[in-house]
Amino acid sequence: MRFKLLDTVVLNRDLQDRGLRKGDLGAVVEVYEPDGLEIEFVSASGKTEALVTLKESDVRAVADGDLIAVRRLDRSA
């Protein structure tokens, strides 16, 4: 397991049904063996917008060259 609790991760793919896009930041809130992660995605104000179970391959670690941006969450999906 390469991620641990409270790690900040970057989504590797769009999750259209949740309104999430590749590049969105989330936090690991649970780790499931062998390669499952519960990831929380929050708004800029701190409100939980999505809590999803993903595989390690669905996210990556934050890199030094990553830039944080703000966008509106599309709830119509």
Buried (B, 14 or more C-beta within 10 A) or exposed (E): EEBEEEBBBBBBEBBEEBBBBEBBBBBBBEBEEEBBBBBBBBEEEEEEBBBBEBEBEBBBEEEEEEEEEEEEBEEEE
